[in-house]
């Protein structure tokens, strides 16, 4: 039985591997946040929305580390 099947039967969710493009976008956003030093997650999301208006909200949330 594959590890995915075992995890599935155990009720665990397996996080799909991020595609390199998504990883790069998140890394770029995290570098931006490291430069501007937002004080709160809300401020970080606002800054990312202004700096990366075409990026999906899910990417901006991931860059802030809010995707639990």
C-alpha positions as CSV (number, residue, x, y, z in Angstrom):
1,X,0.0,0.0,0.0
2,X,1.4,3.4,-0.9
3,X,2.1,6.1,1.8
4,X,-0.7,8.2,0.3
5,X,-3.2,5.3,0.7
6,X,-2.0,4.7,4.3
7,X,-2.4,8.4,5.1
8,X,-5.8,8.5,3.5
9,X,-7.0,5.6,5.4
10,X,-5.7,7.1,8.6
11,X,-7.7,10.3,8.0
12,X,-4.6,12.4,7.4
13,X,-4.4,15.0,4.7
14,X,-1.3,15.0,2.5
15,X,-0.2,18.5,1.4
16,X,0.5,18.5,-2.4
17,X,4.0,19.5,-3.4
18,X,4.2,23.2,-4.3
19,X,5.1,23.9,-7.8
20,X,8.4,25.8,-8.3
21,X,6.6,28.8,-9.7
22,X,4.4,29.1,-6.5
23,X,7.4,28.5,-4.3
24,X,9.3,31.3,-6.1
25,X,6.4,33.7,-5.8
26,X,6.1,33.0,-2.1
27,X,9.8,33.4,-1.6
28,X,9.8,36.7,-3.4
29,X,7.0,38.0,-1.2
30,X,8.7,36.8,2.0
31,X,11.9,38.6,0.9
32,X,9.8,41.8,0.4
33,X,8.3,41.4,3.8
34,X,11.7,41.0,5.4
35,X,12.7,44.3,3.8
36,X,9.7,46.3,4.9
37,X,9.2,44.8,8.4
38,X,5.4,44.9,8.8
39,X,4.2,45.0,12.4
40,X,1.1,42.9,12.0
41,X,-0.2,40.1,9.7
42,X,-2.9,42.6,8.5
43,X,-0.3,45.1,7.6
44,X,1.8,42.4,5.8
45,X,-1.2,41.3,3.8
46,X,-2.0,44.9,2.9
47,X,1.6,45.6,1.8
48,X,1.6,42.4,-0.3
49,X,-1.7,43.3,-1.9
50,X,-0.3,46.7,-3.0
51,X,3.1,45.2,-4.1
52,X,1.7,42.1,-5.8
53,X,-1.8,43.0,-7.0
54,X,-2.0,40.1,-9.5
55,X,-1.0,37.4,-6.9
56,X,-3.8,35.2,-5.5
57,X,-4.8,35.8,-1.9
58,X,-3.7,32.3,-1.1
59,X,-0.2,33.1,-2.1
60,X,-0.1,36.3,0.0
61,X,-1.5,34.4,3.0
62,X,1.2,31.6,2.5
63,X,3.9,34.3,2.3
64,X,2.8,35.6,5.6
65,X,2.9,32.2,7.1
66,X,-0.9,32.3,8.0
67,X,-1.9,29.1,6.2
68,X,-1.6,26.9,9.3
